[in-house]
Amino acid sequence: MASTALPRWSGATASDPLGSFNKLSPSVYFHVGEVETGATTAAHQNNINSELTTRRNQKHDAPNAILLFTWMGAEPKHIAKYTSAYIKLFPTASIILIRTNLFDILFLPSTALKRRYETALAKILSLSQTSKRNDTEPRVLAQAFSNGGAFAFLHFTRFYHALAGSAPPIDALILDSGPENGDYARGVAAIMALAPKSPVVRYPVLFLLNVLLWLLWARDTVLRRKTVVRRTYFELNEPGLLPNGVPRLYLYSKADKMVDWREVEAHARNAEESGASGKAELVRFERSEHVAHIREDAGKYWNAVRVCWESRKSLNMNGTGT
């Protein structure tokens, strides 16, 4: 197969980093992929209610849809470094972006979270139904960033199961900077990253956030239940969450202060051993910080993404998927 030109990492390039996305709900944004002629018309781009459709003979057999679940509190200018790269790598793919924040994870009831995800769920459900009618593959790539993205991805799959009675039609799963097993000190580090930079505001906010985190930890300890981060870590490896044999890619770093690289590797091993995934590929970086691996080696990062996506074709050819 001919090699794919990989996108180069760069910072935000516009005042509106997510300008090609339509906001469908407080959490969900939607980018329409190029039409088959290679040009995106304004009418097509602005039609946010149009169903995702399967496309035959796309260049490099690209995904029809890419599901991106951001890390907690991710800013648009940082998200755009990934969305712009995906648009270059898979221009015909539509992108469903799901953002998350601390409130979603700690306080938002499951029913309210499901309402926020309804538009994203409807598009994937529509794509699955269209694929069945046309006897084609849905071709969906999912990527979750950090524990916040993993939390959102897990709940998305649960909601889809409840709606459709089956696993979402995801062909490959990428986990960036996670998941991890809920260490208290690393939880504090993650929350510190969300605090304002101004010292006048930062330290009072950090104090309040640390008190909140401690209270939540104490509550879970008294109730003898796992923290939300720990529950996510284990539930991501439940068999049946995704179709059989779906390959995974873990992108992580030894220098990450928020996620222990050894816990990531243990999660990948368990995913294979439990049957929760197909091949779980580990791509480790040595110096990059949390959700910043493209800064160390963008070529290595995006090549791993491309290889992960292509690996699902051998799965389908061998008839091991469902």
N, C-alpha and C positions, 0 to 999 in steps of 0.2 A: 504494500500500500504506500502511496506517495506520502511524504512527510507533511505534517500540518504546520504552517507558520504560526509560531506561538507569540502571543501578545507580550509586549514589554511592560514592566511595571512603571507607573507614573502617578503623580498626585492628581488631585481634582483639576479638571481643565475648564470648568464652566461655573458660573455663579449659581446655577441650578444643577447640582451633580446628578440628580435623578430626573432630569427634564424629560427623558423619553418614557417615563413611567406615568401611568394614570393611577391616582389614589382611589382604591375601591372601598376601603374601610380604614379605621384608625390604625390598623396593623398591616394591611395588605396593599401592595402596589403591583401593577401589571404593565409589562412591556411586550408589545406585539412584535414578533419576529418578522424579518423580511419576507415578502411574498416570493413565490417561486421564480418570478422574473428577475429577482435580485434588487428590486426597488420597493420601498415602502411608501404607499400613497398616504396622503393626509387622512383621507376618509377611513382607510384601513387602520391607521395608527390610532385614530380617535374613537374608533368603535369599541369601547371597552366592554360592551355587552356581547360582542361576537364570541362564538364558541371557538375553543382551540380545535384545530382540525389536523388530521394526520396528513403528511405530505410524502409522496413517493419520490424515490430517487433523489433525495437531498444529497448535497455534496458531503462526502465523508460520513454519510449515514448519521447525521446530526440528531440530537434530541428534538422531539416536538416541543417539549416543555422542560424548563429548568426550575426547580423549586429551591429557593435560597432562604434559609432561616438564619437571620443575623445574630450576632452576639448581643448581649444585654447592653442597651444604651448606645448602640453603634450610631455614629453620626453619618449623614448622607455623603459627605466628602470621602469618608473612609469606605463606606459601602460601595461607592462608585468605582473604586479601584478594582473591585471584583466584577461588578456588573458590566463595566466597559470592556473588561478582558473577555468575559463570556460572550458578549455581543460580537467581538472580533473573532473569537474562536468558533462560535456556532451562530452565525448571523441569522439563520432561518428559525432559530428556536425562540419561542416566547418565554418570557421569564416572569415567574410569580415570586415576588419578594415579600417575605413575612418578617416584620420587625418585632422586637420584644423589648421589654423594659423590666425594671425591678418590681414594679407594682403588679405586672402581669404574672410574674413568677410567685410572688409571696402572698398576694391578696386577692387577685381576680378569681371569682368562682368559675368553675369549669363551664357552667352554662353560658356565662358572659364571654369567656374565651372562645367557646364554640361559635357564638354569634359573630365575633370578630373575624373568625376564619371562614365564615360561610361562603364568601365569594371565591376564595381559593379552593375550597372543597368542591364547589359547584363546577369549576373549570376542569379540575382533574377528573371528576365523575363524568362530565360531558365528554372529555377526551377518551376515557375508557369505553364509554358506550359507543362513541363514533368508531373507535377502532374495532370493536366487536362487529358492528354492522358492516364495516368495510373489509373485515378480515385482515387487518393490519396491526402492527405493533404500536402501542401507545408511545413508547420511547420517552421515558421520563427520567431525568437525572436529578437527584436531590443532594444538597449540600447544607450541612448544619455547622455553625461556628460556635465554638466554646460551649459552656454549659447552658447558656441562655438559648442558643440555637438548638441544642440537643433537646432541651425541655419543650420548645415549641414544636419541633419535629415529632417527638413522641406523642404529644397531644393531638397533633394533626392526624397522625396515623390512627390513633384511637377513635377520633371523631369520624374518620373515613370508614373504619370498620363498622361503626354503629350505623352509618348511613347506607353503605353498600353491602354489608354482610360479608365483606372480603377485604383482603389487604389492598392498599393502594398500589396501582400499577407502576411501581418504581423499579427501574432496571439497574440502577447503580446508586450507591450511597457514599458520600464523602463526608468525613468528620474532620474538621479543622480545629486543632487546639482543644481536644477533649475526646470523650468525656472524662471526668475524674470523680473520685470516690467521696467527695464532701469533706475534705479536711478544713477545720475551722480557720486556721491561719491563712490558708489560700483563699478562703471565702472572704476574709477581711481584705486581702490584697485585691480581690476582684471588685469589691465595693469601693475601695479607695480610688480605683481607676475611674469611677464615675463621679467622684467629688469635684466641685469647682476648683480651679487652680489658685484663685485669689486666697491668700492666707487668712484674710478677715472672715471669709465665708467657709473656707475649706475645713478648718479645724473644728468649728462647731458642728458642721454637717457630718464630718467623720465621727465625732463623738456620738451623735444621735444614731448614725447608721450602725456603729459598733454595738451600741446598746440594743438596737432593734435585732441585730443578728444574734446577739447573746440570748435575748429573750426567746427568739424562735428556736435556737438550739436547745435551751432549757425546756421549752414546751415539748419538743420532739423527744427529749430524753425522758421526761416525766411520763409521757404517753407511750414510751417504748416503741417509737416508730422512726423509720429512717428519715433523714432530712430530704428535702425536695431534690437536692443535687444527687444524693446517694440513691434515691429511688429511681431517678432518671438513668443513672449509671447502670443499674442492674436491669431495669425494664427494657432498655434498648436491646438487650440480648435475649429477650423472650422469643422462643420459636413461634413462628406464625405471624409475627409483627409485620413482616414483609414477605413477598413471594419467595418460594424456595430458591436457594442458590444465588441470591442477589450479591454481587461482589461489593466489597467495601474498600475504601481507601482512607487511611489515617494519616493526616499531615500534622506533625507535632515537633517539638523542639526540646532539647536537653536544657536549654537556658530559660525555658518558660517558668516564671515564678508563680503563676496561678494554677498550673496543671502539671502534676508529676508525670514525666514521660514514662515511668515504669507502670503507672496505672493505665495509661493509654495502651501500652503493649499488652498488659494483662487483659484488658478489655477485648483487644483484637483476637488474642488466643482463645478466650472464652466464647467469642462470637462464632468462631469456626467449630470449636469442640461441641458447643451446644446445638449446632445446626441453625443458629439464628441468621447466619450469613453464608455466602459462598466463600471464595478466596478473600481473605482480609489482608490487603497489602499495607505494609508499614513504610512510610517515607519520612525519615527523621532529619531534622535540621539541627545544627550544632550551636548556633549563636543567636538565632532570632527570638524575639519576644513574642508574647501572647498575640495570636491572630495577626502576625506580622512576618510570616515566613517568606512572603514574596520579596521582602526587602533583602533577605539574605541571598536568595537565588530564585528569581522569577521563572527562569527556564526550567529548572528542576521541578518547581511547583506545577506549572501548567502542563508540562510533559506528563507528569504523574496523573493529572486530571484526565488528559486525553487517553492515556493508556488504560486507566480505569474504565472509562466509557467504552473503549473498544473491546475490553475484555468481556463485556456483557454479550457481545455478538457470538463469541464461541460458546457461551452458555446457551443461547437460543438455538444455535446450530446443532448442539449436542442434545437438545430436547430435554434439558434438566430443569428448566424454569417452568413456572406455572402461569 
